[in-house]
Amino acid sequence: ETPFDLVVSDLSFDGTERLDFVEAVRRSQGSPAVVLVTAYPTLESAIGALDLGLAAYLVKPVEFHTMHARAQLLLDWRASIQRTRLTLEQLNAALPQMADLGTRVATGAAPTRLPEEKLSEAGLTRRETELVAALLEGYRVSTVARRLGISENTVRRHLKSIFLKLEVRSQAELLEKLKP
């Protein structure tokens, strides 16, 4: 029921080699990285482990530092993949706004006007409203910080406040919500 990032399993359970457990783990929610250990390596079990896409096939006795280093490497790798997936999701969510901005820049269209009533109803401060206006014009956080004479961390704190007030979770959602 609970997804795991890493599973370490022995190949042998009751005296027989069992790749079915490992196969079930690989199909489970979150598809954790699997490290298989065995005291009796065989060509057949190694090929089976490769076919299942296991992260590692280690032969006992495995030294603690070896296991720890391998586990840390796999956990770092999975975290990197998760960050990449999240970034791709955010980019995909932002594509329509980026395309619209590109069209407005290419055609010389006026910047998007702020939906003043939405912002005032949400209780945004003057600074938060300025920040939203800059984002709607297509500026990045670093540029917004320079334009407003504040730090990037301050911009991010304002963004968190804006997200809460407007009930959104990302800049892409914010821009979508404020679209005219």
QUINOR-V592889 format. One record per residue. N is the residue number from 1. RES is the residue in one small letter. SS is DSSP state (H for helix, E for strand, - for the rest). PHI is phi in radians with two decimals (NA if undefined). PSI is psi in whole degrees, -180 to 180 (999 if undefined). Layout:
BEGIN
N RES SS PHI PSI
N RES SS PHI PSI
END
This chain:
BEGIN
1 e - NA -31
2 t - -1.77 124
3 p - -1.24 145
4 f - -2.07 155
5 d - -1.54 -28
6 l E -2.57 136
7 v E -2.22 130
8 v E -1.94 124
9 s E -2.34 146
10 d E -1.42 147
11 l - -1.26 -33
12 s E -1.81 123
13 f - -1.88 -110
14 d - -0.83 34
15 g - 1.52 -4
16 t - -2.11 150
17 e E -1.27 133
18 r - -2.37 99
19 l - -1.53 -9
20 d H -1.14 -36
21 f H -1.10 -47
22 v H -1.09 -40
23 e H -1.09 -41
24 a H -1.14 -40
25 v H -1.09 -43
26 r H -1.11 -30
27 r H -1.51 -8
28 s - -1.26 169
29 q - -0.99 130
30 g - 1.50 -12
31 s - 0.68 75
32 p - -1.17 158
33 a E -1.21 139
34 v E -2.13 130
35 v E -1.92 123
36 l E -1.85 131
37 v E -2.09 148
38 t E -2.68 148
39 a - -1.59 -14
40 y - -2.23 76
41 p - -1.22 140
42 t - -2.30 159
43 l H -1.07 -41
44 e H -1.08 -45
45 s H -1.24 -35
46 a H -1.15 -43
47 i H -1.15 -41
48 g H -1.05 -41
49 a H -1.12 -42
50 l H -1.11 -43
51 d H -1.07 -32
52 l - -1.45 -7
53 g - 1.29 35
54 l - -1.20 154
55 a - -1.34 -30
56 a E -2.79 150
57 y E -2.26 106
58 l E -1.98 146
59 v E -1.78 131
60 k - -1.25 152
61 p - -1.36 136
62 v - -1.76 126
63 e - -1.28 146
64 f H -0.97 -48
65 h H -1.11 -33
66 t H -1.15 -47
67 m H -1.11 -44
68 h H -1.09 -45
69 a H -1.11 -43
70 r H -1.14 -44
71 a H -1.09 -44
72 q H -1.11 -42
73 l H -1.05 -45
74 l H -1.16 -41
75 l H -1.15 -41
76 d H -1.11 -42
77 w H -1.09 -45
78 r H -1.12 -40
79 a H -1.10 -40
80 s H -1.10 -42
81 i H -1.12 -42
82 q H -1.11 -41
83 r H -1.11 -40
84 t H -1.11 -44
85 r H -1.05 -45
86 l H -1.08 -44
87 t H -1.08 -43
88 l H -1.11 -41
89 e H -1.07 -44
90 q H -1.14 -41
91 l H -1.12 -44
92 n H -1.08 -38
93 a H -1.19 -31
94 a H -1.52 -12
95 l H -0.95 -46
96 p H -1.04 -41
97 q H -1.17 -39
98 m H -1.17 -39
99 a H -1.14 -42
100 d H -1.10 -43
101 l H -1.10 -43
102 g H -1.06 -40
103 t H -1.13 -44
104 r H -1.12 -39
105 v H -1.18 -44
106 a H -1.14 -35
107 t H -1.62 -8
108 g - 1.29 21
109 a - -1.18 154
110 a - -1.14 149
111 p - -1.08 156
112 t - -1.07 134
113 r - -1.40 146
114 l - -1.28 135
115 p - -1.34 84
116 e H -0.90 -41
117 e H -1.15 -38
118 k H -1.08 -42
119 l H -1.23 -41
120 s H -1.23 -36
121 e H -1.12 -34
122 a H -1.36 -12
123 g - 1.37 31
124 l - -1.24 142
125 t - -1.33 170
126 r H -1.02 -44
127 r H -1.12 -42
128 e H -1.12 -37
129 t H -1.15 -41
130 e H -1.08 -41
131 l H -1.11 -45
132 v H -1.08 -42
133 a H -1.04 -43
134 a H -1.14 -40
135 l H -1.12 -41
136 l H -1.14 -26
137 e - -1.39 -5
138 g - 1.72 10
139 y - -1.39 147
140 r - -1.45 167
141 v H -0.96 -44
142 s H -1.11 -40
143 t H -1.23 -41
144 v H -1.04 -43
145 a H -1.05 -46
146 r H -1.11 -45
147 r H -1.09 -37
148 l H -1.60 -6
149 g - 1.23 34
150 i - -2.27 169
151 s - -1.39 160
152 e H -1.09 -36
153 n H -1.11 -38
154 t H -1.14 -40
155 v H -1.05 -45
156 r H -1.11 -39
157 r H -1.12 -43
158 h H -1.07 -41
159 l H -1.05 -43
160 k H -1.03 -43
161 s H -1.11 -43
162 i H -1.09 -44
163 f H -1.01 -44
164 l H -1.11 -46
165 k H -1.16 -37
166 l H -1.70 3
167 e - 0.97 53
168 v - -2.23 166
169 r - -2.00 -9
170 s - -2.68 168
171 q H -1.11 -37
172 a H -1.08 -45
173 e H -1.11 -40
174 l H -1.05 -49
175 l H -1.12 -38
176 e H -1.14 -42
177 k H -1.16 -33
178 l - -1.65 5
179 k - -1.02 140
180 p - -1.21 999
END
